[in-house]
Amino acid sequence: MLDMLIQGGRVVTPSGVGNWDIGIMGEQIVAVTLPGILPTAMAKQILDASGRIVVPGGIETHAHAVANVQPGARTLVAGVPNAGPLDHSLGAIWGGTTTVVDFAPVPTSGDLAQGIHDYLQPWQGNAYTDYSTHCIYTSRNPPDTIARYHELASAGFPSVKIFTTDIRPPEGRQTSLTPIGRIDTGRLEDLMKQIARHGGVLAVHGEDDELVMYNYLLAQQRNQWDWWNVHLIHSKLVEELAFQHIVRLAARTGAGTYFVHVTAKEGLDAVAEARSRGLPVYGEVLTLALSFTADRYREADGMKYHTYPSLKGDEDYRYLWDGLLRGDLSFTATDSSFTTFLDKLAGRNVVDVRGGNIGIEIRMGVNYTEAVVRRGMSLEQYVASTSSNAAKLLGLYPRKGAIAIGSDADITIIDPTVKKSLAMTDLHLRDYSPWEGWEVEGWPTTVLLRGKVMVDNGRLLGAPTDGQLIPRKIDPVVLRRPAF
């Protein structure tokens, strides 16, 4: 007896797209068959997906959730709270994303894995999605904690995040989120050797720190201190220099590497060139950068479009889309970190302007409209860029990111007949969205997490106790050469 039978949909599987029926028992998919093979009498529940598209639940690789609710987390307006795991996972599940990857700082001493588990405590009981975390190393970490990276990999946390810049000048860092901090080249090379040795992957926020900090000085001298000049500081050259530096280290150490939030043509070129040499280098792109350019900063509320690194120009916007469509960029993300509109608008200069993005709910739907409907991306590639590639690189596949026998029944059903201009009443997070008024064609309407219907036709059926911490182990294949 099946717990659920999904019938009638156009299903995207690792073997291709077809009109399949999906049998679910407990938390897993146990059958993917031709229509009619599984009799309805075998199922306790029938879910009719006729006329709709059935894809694996989305995987969000880039969310700053716990950091937002830590003591000392950056806020600009008193009494306006940041969004933590509850809000992030709520938006994710409404939008068809079923797994969220957060960030946690590696302790400078003691039990490293336990420190990560302790940091993730705010997720427990506040997760509508499953979740995991990248582990952040900075220059504060002594060599001993780098040598012990294998403890984190063994505990199910094989991915590491580093920053090559402190992002803001010293006067702006006292209000930054606590885990963020630059790592020096000595520690980074050592860390990359450990990652290569123990089957991990390095996620890189790549900006050249010296040039970033000098650009702040130039902005002061040139009277370019208003927020709309932030892209002159976090510039295309800043990205190019850092990416080239990291690629050289990746070639030397053999570490699997992916660049988070690629924003510029020059950064994408560095990724593509490394991949052409057979290096296991991958790229992530934000839906924000696939939707807007730095010209939007000039709007009266243009701060709502900003996160770090900044948006770039129209050439870069077009180049990022080309990179995603041809596969040099492997998956989309959001850099989710948000508060209310009031706090987002409070930063009026290039130091105070808030980073972070409120796109975690719209990612799957907007990407479907922009990639599949408007640019002709195949459904297979849509699934790769929103779910399966991330699952493979981060060690979640095939448990996540696939509609296949034995996979978790994380399923998103998209209704391609939905055509509307997005309004705040369509969304479920806070009081603003850069995508308000965006014309969409196709939207997630039903979402399952490990076999449980979490969202169905405008109703939230899941609970914040449904999400679980998922341990990960990366397949060595994706760490030897570009596997997708």
RODO-2510 file (C-alpha; in nm, 4 decimals, decimal comma):
residues 484
     n   res          X          Y          Z
     1     m     0,0000     0,0000     0,0000
     2     l     0,1350     0,3414    -0,1045
     3     d     0,0899     0,6444     0,1138
     4     m     0,0535     0,8657    -0,1923
     5     l     0,0261     0,8361    -0,5681
     6     i     0,0986     1,1419    -0,7836
     7     q    -0,0682     1,1070    -1,1225
     8     g    -0,1054     1,3004    -1,4443
     9     g     0,1904     1,5360    -1,4225
    10     r     0,4799     1,6010    -1,6556
    11     v     0,7624     1,4694    -1,4383
    12     v     1,1295     1,5678    -1,4588
    13     t     1,3507     1,2735    -1,3590
    14     p     1,7266     1,2072    -1,3926
    15     s     1,6379     1,0063    -1,7057
    16     g     1,4402     1,2851    -1,8693
    17     v     1,0905     1,4284    -1,8832
    18     g     0,7816     1,2127    -1,9158
    19     n     0,4256     1,1544    -1,8074
    20     w     0,5045     0,9346    -1,5104
    21     d     0,3216     0,8308    -1,1977
    22     i     0,5091     0,8632    -0,8684
    23     g     0,4551     0,6254    -0,5765
    24     i     0,5498     0,7434    -0,2278
    25     m     0,5766     0,5367     0,0861
    26     g     0,6707     0,7072     0,4086
    27     e     0,9308     0,9724     0,3311
    28     q     1,0656     0,8221     0,0092
    29     i     0,9810     0,7723    -0,3544
    30     v     0,9361     0,4002    -0,4150
    31     a     0,8106     0,3949    -0,7740
    32     v     0,8279     0,6026    -1,0925
    33     t     0,6188     0,4279    -1,3583
    34     l     0,4188     0,4684    -1,6734
    35     p     0,0608     0,5858    -1,6130
    36     g    -0,1758     0,3125    -1,5005
    37     i     0,0879     0,0683    -1,3742
    38     l     0,0160     0,1595    -1,0137
    39     p    -0,3575     0,1149    -0,9504
    40     t    -0,5249     0,3878    -0,7489
    41     a    -0,6536     0,1242    -0,5077
    42     m    -0,2934     0,0795    -0,3928
    43     a    -0,2705     0,4354    -0,2570
    44     k    -0,4090     0,5963     0,0559
    45     q    -0,3989     0,9375    -0,1133
    46     i    -0,4146     1,0435    -0,4781
    47     l    -0,2607     1,3726    -0,5848
    48     d    -0,3758     1,4799    -0,9311
    49     a    -0,1008     1,6762    -1,1081
    50     s    -0,2697     1,6877    -1,4472
    51     g    -0,1549     1,9798    -1,6588
    52     r     0,1258     2,0611    -1,4196
    53     i     0,5016     2,0104    -1,4044
    54     v     0,6528     1,7949    -1,1291
    55     v     1,0126     1,8697    -1,0261
    56     p     1,2379     1,7926    -0,7288
    57     g     1,2112     2,0375    -0,4417
    58     g     1,4450     2,3318    -0,4800
    59     i     1,7757     2,3542    -0,2946
    60     e     1,8822     2,6945    -0,1648
    61     t     2,2601     2,6929    -0,1295
    62     h     2,3027     3,0385     0,0195
    63     a     2,0992     3,1647     0,3160
    64     h     2,2159     3,3654     0,6191
    65     a     1,9437     3,2718     0,8651
    66     v     2,0955     3,1984     1,2081
    67     a     2,3428     3,4870     1,1807
    68     n     2,0472     3,7229     1,1484
    69     v     1,9230     3,6373     1,4970
    70     q     2,2549     3,6142     1,6804
    71     p     2,3333     3,8704     1,9521
    72     g     2,4858     4,1714     1,7829
    73     a     2,3413     4,0917     1,4404
    74     r     2,3304     4,3958     1,2176
    75     t     2,0176     4,6091     1,2335
    76     l     1,9867     4,9766     1,1484
    77     v     1,6455     5,0487     1,2999
    78     a     1,5780     4,9634     1,6639
    79     g     1,2898     4,7229     1,7204
    80     v     1,2875     4,5925     1,3636
    81     p     1,3862     4,2251     1,3840
    82     n     1,5857     4,0344     1,1289
    83     a     1,4469     3,7147     0,9789
    84     g     1,5757     3,3888     1,1253
    85     p     1,5296     3,0231     1,0277
    86     l     1,1527     3,0310     1,0768
    87     d     1,0988     3,3085     0,8216
    88     h     1,3604     3,1783     0,5799
    89     s     1,2196     2,8266     0,5759
    90     l     0,8614     2,9523     0,5568
    91     g     0,9354     3,1550     0,2458
    92     a     1,1348     2,8691     0,1002
    93     i     0,8591     2,6105     0,1374
    94     w     0,5923     2,8434    -0,0032
    95     g     0,8154     2,8961    -0,3046
    96     g     0,8962     2,5312    -0,3730
    97     t     1,2369     2,5089    -0,2022
    98     t     1,2622     2,2156     0,0379
    99     t     1,6262     2,2286     0,1544
   100     v     1,8127     2,5372     0,2785
   101     v     2,1877     2,5611     0,3424
   102     d     2,2888     2,8164     0,6056
   103     f     2,6326     2,9307     0,7312
   104     a     2,8010     2,8668     1,0669
   105     p     3,1398     2,9898     1,1957
   106     v     3,3978     2,7270     1,2848
   107     p     3,4962     2,7568     1,6529
   108     t     3,8516     2,8653     1,7273
   109     s     3,8941     2,5826     1,9791
   110     g     3,7180     2,2854     2,1351
   111     d     3,4870     2,0382     1,9633
   112     l     3,4427     2,1818     1,6148
   113     a     3,1438     1,9726     1,5106
   114     q     2,9638     2,0357     1,8369
   115     g     3,0219     2,4056     1,7901
   116     i     2,8473     2,3891     1,4539
   117     h     2,5560     2,1941     1,6021
   118     d     2,5272     2,4474     1,8834
   119     y     2,5205     2,7349     1,6383
   120     l     2,2388     2,5691     1,4417
   121     q     2,0125     2,5384     1,7465
   122     p     1,7781     2,8164     1,6235
   123     w     1,6783     2,5889     1,3338
   124     q     1,5393     2,3217     1,5637
   125     g     1,1627     2,3507     1,5792
   126     n     1,1730     2,6460     1,3368
   127     a     1,2216     2,4656     1,0055
   128     y     0,9549     2,4164     0,7421
   129     t     1,2346     2,2802     0,5214
   130     d     1,5245     2,0443     0,5716
   131     y     1,8520     2,2234     0,6287
   132     s     2,2292     2,2040     0,6550
   133     t     2,5170     2,4509     0,6765
   134     h     2,8447     2,5566     0,5264
   135     c     3,1221     2,6083     0,7824
   136     i     3,2981     2,9463     0,7757
   137     y     3,6724     2,9733     0,8346
   138     t     3,8336     3,3156     0,8853
   139     s     4,1721     3,4554     0,9871
   140     r     4,0608     3,4133     1,3483
   141     n     4,0898     3,0358     1,3170
   142     p     4,4246     2,8967     1,4376
   143     p     4,6055     2,6370     1,2261
   144     d     4,4903     2,3603     1,4623
   145     t     4,1265     2,4089     1,3598
   146     i     4,2259     2,3981     0,9941
   147     a     4,4144     2,0725     1,0471
   148     r     4,0986     1,9354     1,2095
   149     y     3,8692     2,0171     0,9173
   150     h     3,8207     1,6415     0,8695
   151     e     3,6130     1,6412     1,1891
   152     l     3,3574     1,8656     1,0203
   153     a     3,3494     1,6545     0,7049
   154     s     3,3004     1,3385     0,9128
   155     a     3,0145     1,5069     1,0995
   156     g     2,8273     1,5708     0,7732
   157     f     2,9441     1,9286     0,7080
   158     p     3,1887     1,8944     0,4155
   159     s     3,1414     2,2392     0,2570
   160     v     3,3396     2,5402     0,3740
   161     k     3,2726     2,9091     0,3075
   162     i     3,5447     3,1729     0,3017
   163     f     3,5543     3,5451     0,2325
   164     t     3,8479     3,7083     0,0557
   165     t     3,7339     4,0501     0,1798
   166     d     3,5964     4,2086     0,4957
   167     i     3,3359     4,3727     0,2651
   168     r     3,3152     4,7016     0,4594
   169     p     3,5867     4,9372     0,5851
   170     p     3,6718     4,9223     0,9578
   171     e     3,4153     5,1860     1,0533
   172     g     3,1385     4,9667     0,9100
   173     r     3,2380     4,6310     1,0560
   174     q     3,1098     4,6754     1,4095
   175     t     2,7577     4,6232     1,2770
   176     s     2,8373     4,3343     1,0450
   177     l     2,7018     3,9838     1,0970
   178     t     2,9331     3,8003     1,3334
   179     p     3,0472     3,5052     1,1141
   180     i     3,1807     3,7244     0,8341
   181     g     3,5535     3,7838     0,8220
   182     r     3,8304     3,7608     0,5668
   183     i     4,0748     3,4709     0,5549
   184     d     4,4412     3,5298     0,4767
   185     t     4,6183     3,3461     0,1961
   186     g     4,8303     3,1334     0,4280
   187     r     4,5318     2,9884     0,6079
   188     l     4,3419     2,9573     0,2828
   189     e     4,6075     2,7491     0,1094
   190     d     4,6311     2,5194     0,4117
   191     l     4,2533     2,4921     0,4297
   192     m     4,2241     2,4094     0,0595
   193     k     4,4786     2,1304     0,0995
   194     q     4,2727     1,9848     0,3847
   195     i     3,9516     2,0168     0,1832
   196     a     4,1104     1,8357    -0,1124
   197     r     4,2445     1,5605     0,1153
   198     h     3,9149     1,4935     0,2920
   199     g     3,6583     1,5249     0,0127
   200     g     3,5154     1,8675     0,0775
   201     v     3,4274     2,1669    -0,1347
   202     l     3,5148     2,5340    -0,0888
   203     a     3,2541     2,8073    -0,1379
   204     v     3,4147     3,1439    -0,2089
   205     h     3,2940     3,4994    -0,1666
   206     g     3,5567     3,6390    -0,4018
   207     e     3,6486     4,0096    -0,3923
   208     d     3,9967     4,1586    -0,3727
   209     d     4,0118     4,3148    -0,0263
   210     e     4,2857     4,5718    -0,0868
   211     l     4,1079     4,7097    -0,3910
   212     v     3,7718     4,7121    -0,2121
   213     m     3,9143     4,9137     0,0769
   214     y     4,0941     5,1572    -0,1540
   215     n     3,7737     5,2037    -0,3499
   216     y     3,6047     5,3185    -0,0282
   217     l     3,8760     5,5848     0,0106
   218     l     3,8264     5,6966    -0,3474
   219     a     3,4507     5,7157    -0,2966
   220     q     3,5047     5,9559    -0,0052
   221     q     3,7354     6,1772    -0,2078
   222     r     3,5152     6,1792    -0,5161
   223     n     3,1907     6,2530    -0,3347
   224     q     3,0510     5,9116    -0,4265
   225     w     2,9341     5,8170    -0,0773
   226     d     2,5632     5,7731    -0,1566
   227     w     2,4397     5,4144    -0,1646
   228     w     2,3853     5,4100    -0,5401
   229     n     2,7631     5,4133    -0,5921
   230     v     2,8222     5,0819    -0,4156
   231     h     2,8932     4,9036    -0,7438
   232     l     3,1913     5,1363    -0,7978
   233     i     3,3457     4,9910    -0,4805
   234     h     3,2468     4,6260    -0,5247
   235     s     3,3489     4,6498    -0,8862
   236     k     3,4067     4,4154    -1,1772
   237     l     3,7857     4,4292    -1,1291
   238     v     3,7460     4,3435    -0,7602
   239     e     3,5749     4,0200    -0,8629
   240     e     3,8158     3,9405    -1,1452
   241     l     4,1305     3,9665    -0,9302
   242     a     3,9906     3,7543    -0,6469
   243     f     3,8567     3,4831    -0,8763
   244     q     4,1882     3,4521    -1,0581
   245     h     4,3721     3,4242    -0,7250
   246     i     4,1416     3,1493    -0,6017
   247     v     4,1591     2,9562    -0,9276
   248     r     4,5406     2,9548    -0,9020
   249     l     4,5157     2,8120    -0,5494
   250     a     4,2547     2,5579    -0,6604
   251     a     4,4877     2,4389    -0,9379
   252     r     4,7744     2,4065    -0,6906
   253     t     4,5837     2,2326    -0,4128
   254     g     4,3265     2,0299    -0,6080
   255     a     4,0398     2,1617    -0,3958
   256     g     3,6899     2,1466    -0,5417
   257     t     3,5705     2,5066    -0,5496
   258     y     3,2615     2,7049    -0,6283
   259     f     3,2187     3,0783    -0,6468
   260     v     2,9071     3,2095    -0,4785
   261     h     2,7058     3,4955    -0,6279
   262     v     2,9020     3,5500    -0,9506
   263     t     2,8098     3,9025    -1,0652
   264     a     3,0452     4,0088    -1,3454
   265     k     3,1511     3,8993    -1,6917
   266     e     3,5104     3,8858    -1,5680
   267     g     3,4245     3,6530    -1,2817
   268     l     3,2273     3,4244    -1,5080
   269     d     3,5149     3,4186    -1,7566
   270     a     3,7485     3,3025    -1,4779
   271     v     3,5072     3,0206    -1,3899
   272     a     3,4648     2,9146    -1,7528
   273     e     3,8398     2,9194    -1,8187
   274     a     3,9104     2,7056    -1,5117
   275     r     3,6443     2,4557    -1,6170
   276     s     3,7901     2,4389    -1,9680
   277     r     4,1162     2,3231    -1,8063
   278     g     3,9348     2,0426    -1,6270
   279     l     3,9440     2,2016    -1,2813
   280     p     3,6498     2,1154    -1,0507
   281     v     3,5328     2,4763    -1,0401
   282     y     3,1649     2,5750    -1,0336
   283     g     2,9631     2,8950    -1,0243
   284     e     2,6519     3,0084    -0,8403
   285     v     2,4410     3,3037    -0,9550
   286     l     2,1759     3,4924    -0,7598
   287     t     1,8256     3,5348    -0,8959
   288     l     1,8767     3,8997    -0,7986
   289     a     2,1585     3,9366    -1,0537
   290     l     1,9480     3,7561    -1,3149
   291     s     1,6689     4,0081    -1,2611
   292     f     1,8189     4,3545    -1,2045
   293     t     2,1242     4,5716    -1,2788
   294     a     2,3047     4,8451    -1,0844
   295     d     2,0943     5,1070    -1,2636
   296     r     1,8164     5,0175    -1,0181
   297     y     2,0203     5,1576    -0,7287
   298     r     1,9290     5,5077    -0,8490
   299     e     1,5629     5,4546    -0,7592
   300     a     1,4392     5,6248    -0,4436
   301     d     1,4185     5,2882    -0,2690
   302     g     1,7042     5,1388    -0,4691
   303     m     1,8660     4,9904    -0,1565
   304     k     1,6173     4,7037    -0,1819
   305     y     1,8099     4,5684    -0,4834
   306     h     2,1456     4,5503    -0,3065
   307     t     2,3395     4,2652    -0,1625
   308     y     2,7143     4,1963    -0,1603
   309     p     2,8790     4,1842    -0,4096
   310     s     2,6866     4,4603    -0,5834
   311     l     2,4873     4,4312    -0,9005
   312     k     2,6730     4,5237    -1,2176
   313     g     2,5755     4,6508    -1,5630
   314     d     2,3551     4,5361    -1,8472
   315     e     2,6421     4,3544    -2,0226
   316     d     2,7047     4,1499    -1,7094
   317     y     2,3325     4,0741    -1,6680
   318     r     2,3155     3,9340    -2,0214
   319     y     2,6426     3,7454    -1,9773
   320     l     2,5219     3,5805    -1,6561
   321     w     2,2135     3,4531    -1,8361
   322     d     2,4297     3,3190    -2,1161
   323     g     2,6542     3,1495    -1,8594
   324     l     2,3598     2,9818    -1,6884
   325     l     2,2069     2,8659    -2,0154
   326     r     2,5323     2,7167    -2,1426
   327     g     2,6181     2,5561    -1,8065
   328     d     2,9224     2,7536    -1,6921
   329     l     2,7070     2,8672    -1,4007
   330     s     2,5787     2,5591    -1,2251
   331     f     2,2922     2,6733    -1,0045
   332     t     2,0935     2,9679    -0,8723
   333     a     2,0673     3,0937    -0,5148
   334     t     1,9482     3,4023    -0,3273
   335     d     2,1930     3,5099    -0,0515
   336     s     1,8833     3,5254     0,1655
   337     s     1,9125     3,7590     0,4647
   338     f     1,6386     4,0083     0,5332
   339     t     1,4473     4,2290     0,7715
   340     t     1,1610     4,4710     0,7113
   341     f     1,1496     4,7343     0,4388
   342     l     1,2086     5,0072     0,6982
   343     d     1,5434     4,8612     0,7980
   344     k     1,6428     4,7844     0,4387
   345     l     1,5926     5,1509     0,3454
   346     a     1,7807     5,2875     0,6465
   347     g     2,1285     5,2546     0,4952
   348     r     2,1843     5,5691     0,2932
   349     n     2,5539     5,5446     0,2057
   350     v     2,8016     5,2904     0,0693
   351     v     2,9011     5,1729     0,4183
   352     d     2,5614     5,1579     0,5855
   353     v     2,3600     5,0139     0,2959
   354     r     2,2327     4,6727     0,3976
   355     g     2,3235     4,3589     0,2126
   356     g     2,0969     4,0590     0,2060
   357     n     1,8076     3,9655    -0,0150
   358     i     1,4455     3,8618     0,0274
   359     g     1,4302     3,6366    -0,2779
   360     i     1,4085     3,2917    -0,1179
   361     e     1,0350     3,2588    -0,1889
   362     i     1,0382     3,3731    -0,5517
   363     r     1,3477     3,1859    -0,6748
   364     m     1,1788     2,8755    -0,8181
   365     g     0,8864     3,0622    -0,9734
   366     v     1,0752     3,3575    -1,1179
   367     n     1,3482     3,1290    -1,2518
   368     y     1,0825     2,9157    -1,4237
   369     t     0,9337     3,2227    -1,5918
   370     e     1,2635     3,3796    -1,6913
   371     a     1,4580     3,0654    -1,7865
   372     v     1,2014     2,8191    -1,9219
   373     v     0,9224     3,0393    -2,0537
   374     r     1,1162     3,3432    -2,1763
   375     r     1,4551     3,1942    -2,2692
   376     g     1,3691     2,8395    -2,3703
   377     m     1,5672     2,6541    -2,1044
   378     s     1,4778     2,2847    -2,0975
   379     l     1,2994     2,1462    -1,7947
   380     e     1,5962     1,9180    -1,7310
   381     q     1,8294     2,2162    -1,7119
   382     y     1,5807     2,4076    -1,4989
   383     v     1,5891     2,1227    -1,2458
   384     a     1,9685     2,1110    -1,2657
   385     s     2,0011     2,4829    -1,1943
   386     t     1,7463     2,4964    -0,9118
   387     s     1,8035     2,1621    -0,7409
   388     s     2,0064     1,8688    -0,8715
   389     n     2,3415     2,0372    -0,9438
   390     a     2,3483     2,1889    -0,5969
   391     a     2,2538     1,8519    -0,4463
   392     k     2,5400     1,6838    -0,6311
   393     l     2,8038     1,9408    -0,5418
   394     l     2,7090     1,9662    -0,1747
   395     g     2,6653     1,5954    -0,1045
   396     l     2,2868     1,5738    -0,0906
   397     y     2,2350     1,3717    -0,4095
   398     p     2,0499     1,1433    -0,4769
   399     r     1,8684     1,1750    -0,1455
   400     k     1,7773     1,5270    -0,2544
   401     g     1,7536     1,6820    -0,5981
   402     a     1,6011     1,3876    -0,7836
   403     i     1,2664     1,2255    -0,8512
   404     a     1,3929     0,8693    -0,8393
   405     i     1,3382     0,5498    -0,6459
   406     g     1,5001     0,5816    -0,3050
   407     s     1,5115     0,9619    -0,3074
   408     d     1,3340     1,1695    -0,0460
   409     a     0,9877     1,2641    -0,1664
   410     d     1,0763     1,6346    -0,1857
   411     i     0,8545     1,7440    -0,4731
   412     t     0,7429     2,0766    -0,6153
   413     i     0,4497     2,0953    -0,8550
   414     i     0,4427     2,3976    -1,0854
   415     d     0,1248     2,5163    -1,2515
   416     p     0,2282     2,6629    -1,5903
   417     t    -0,1139     2,8232    -1,6394
   418     v    -0,0585     3,0727    -1,3571
   419     k    -0,0114     3,4142    -1,5153
   420     k    -0,0047     3,7202    -1,2946
   421     s     0,1789     4,0259    -1,1771
   422     l     0,3301     3,9410    -0,8382
   423     a     0,1705     4,1302    -0,5511
   424     m     0,2671     4,1280    -0,1852
   425     t    -0,0549     3,9380    -0,1177
   426     d     0,0940     3,6497    -0,3207
   427     l     0,3991     3,6327    -0,0935
   428     h     0,4480     3,5421     0,2696
   429     l     0,7607     3,7231     0,3902
   430     r     0,7744     4,0621     0,5545
   431     d     0,6553     4,3783     0,3811
   432     y     0,8511     4,4198     0,0579
   433     s     0,9929     4,2364    -0,2407
   434     p     1,2118     4,3646    -0,5255
   435     w     0,9948     4,1417    -0,7459
   436     e     0,6651     4,3093    -0,6568
   437     g     0,4947     4,3758    -0,9906
   438     w     0,7044     4,1120    -1,1720
   439     e     0,5110     3,9341    -1,4463
   440     v     0,5246     3,5586    -1,3905
   441     e     0,4051     3,2695    -1,6008
   442     g     0,4040     2,9474    -1,3995
   443     w     0,4245     2,9172    -1,0212
   444     p     0,4698     2,6446    -0,7552
   445     t     0,1314     2,5457    -0,6154
   446     t     0,1990     2,2197    -0,4272
   447     v     0,5102     2,1309    -0,2273
   448     l     0,6001     1,8054    -0,0505
   449     l     0,8778     1,7572     0,2045
   450     r     0,9760     1,3931     0,2544
   451     g     0,6301     1,2797     0,1500
   452     k     0,4316     1,5299     0,3540
   453     v     0,2219     1,7897     0,1708
   454     m     0,3507     2,1192     0,3110
   455     v     0,1770     2,3630     0,0745
   456     d    -0,1233     2,2991    -0,1475
   457     n    -0,3175     2,5519    -0,3526
   458     g    -0,2721     2,8466    -0,1192
   459     r    -0,2835     2,6502     0,2060
   460     l     0,0096     2,5973     0,4419
   461     l    -0,0263     2,2419     0,5759
   462     g     0,3199     2,1836     0,7171
   463     a     0,4628     2,2780     1,0546
   464     p     0,7945     2,4341     1,1624
   465     t     0,8802     2,1060     1,3321
   466     d     0,8839     1,9163     1,0011
   467     g     1,2340     2,0154     0,8888
   468     q     1,5427     1,8110     0,9737
   469     l     1,9182     1,8609     0,9723
   470     i     2,0555     1,6571     0,6803
   471     p     2,4123     1,5186     0,6975
   472     r     2,6074     1,5341     0,3731
   473     k     2,8911     1,3483     0,2001
   474     i     3,0202     1,4582    -0,1402
   475     d     3,0627     1,2141    -0,4285
   476     p     3,4323     1,2318    -0,5328
   477     v     3,3281     1,2448    -0,8987
   478     v     3,2250     1,6112    -0,8740
   479     l     3,5574     1,6977    -0,7068
   480     r     3,7834     1,5546    -0,9774
   481     r     3,6660     1,7588    -1,2760
   482     p     3,3582     1,9578    -1,3815
   483     a     3,0832     1,6979    -1,3538
   484     f     2,8028     1,9248    -1,4780
***
